[in-house]
Amino acid sequence: MKTKPSSFVSPDCLFCKIVAGTIPANRVYEDELCIGFPDINPQAPAHLLIIPKRHIASQARCTAEDAALLGHLMATATKVAQDYSLDGGFRVVVNTGDDGGQTVNHLHLHLLGGRHMKWPPG
């Protein structure tokens, strides 16, 4: 899988600091491209974040060159959902920009499960 170097970090980014290990997080998943950890403000019984190790500010900053990484993040969300026995279903959300509800400017997937999800979401 060809991706941009995973060493690119933003020194002021909260999630880059988690990737670097300068801010602790309970890593429930990790590989060469991404990590997963519980959200500090869970909105469901299972609420985990899947983030790339390489800094990308948001989904809006992704290009065609990021397709393999984006696919990897989605596949990772599925694996983590299986690890958490979310057999009844789960939701994957990517908040993008201020109007989209993004509060940390580092691309991240919210994996939510463990209860029935309502629609519309918000």
N, C-alpha and C positions, 0 to 999 in steps of 0.2 A: 504494500500500500504506500503510494507516494504522497507525502504530506510535507508541509512547511516544517522547518525545525521546531521541535517542541520546547526549545530553550528560550523562545521569545516570551518575556514577561514584562508587565508594566509595574514599576516599583511602587506605585501608589494604589494598586488594585488589591482589594481584600482577598479575592479568590486566587490571585497570583501568589499572595503571601501564604495562603493555605497550601497551594501546590509546592511552594518552596519549603514549607515546614516551619516557617517563622510564626505562623498562627496555627494552633493545633486544631485538628478536626478528627472525628471518629471515622476514619476511612473504611467504608464497607466494601469498596471495590477500588482496584487500581491496576492499570496496565501502562504501557509505554505512551499512550496518547491521552488518557483521561483518568479522573478519579470520581468516586461517588461517596457522598456523606449525607447524614441526616440534615434536613433544614432546621435552623434554630427556632423557627416560628411555624411549626407544622400545621397544615390545614386539613390533614387527614391522618388516620392512624399510621399509615406509612406515607412519609413525605421525604423523599430523598432528592438531592441535587446531583446531576451528572455534569461535570465540567471538563472542557478540554484543558490539558496542561499548557497549551500555547494560548497566549492572550488574543482573544478576538472580542472586541467591545460588545458586539451584539449580532443577532441574526442578520440585521441590515448591512453589516460589514462583510458578510460572507460572499465569496465569489465561486465560480465554477471550480476553481482549484481546491476549494474546501469540501467538495462533494464526498470524497472518500472519508474524511473526518466526520462529516455530518452523518453519514451512514453508520459509521462506527459508533457514534454517540447513541443513535437510535437502537442499534443492536445491543449496546451495553445496557440501555434502559430495559430492554426485554430480558436480558440475563439477570439483572438485579431484581426485576419483578418476579422472575422465577425463583430466585434465591429467597425472596421474601414471601413466597407462596401466595402471590396475588392471583390465584387461579380464577377468581370470580371476575377479574377485569381490573384495569388500571387506566390512568390517564397520563399522557405526556404533554407538558405545556412548555412553550418557549415564549416568555414575555419579551417584547422588543420595543425599546424606546419608552419615553415617559408616558405616552398615551396607552402603551401596551402593558404598563405596570412594571417595567423593568426597574429594579432598585439597585442592582449591582451591575456595573458596566463591564461585564465579562460574560460571554455567552454561557448559558446554563440551561439544562433541561430540568424541569420539575417532574418527578415521578410521584404520582399520588395514587393511593389505593387503600384497600382495607375497609371501604364503605361504598355505598351506592353514590355515584356522582350524578348531580343534577344538571339539567340543561335548560336554558342557556347558562353558561358558567359565570357571566358577570358583566 
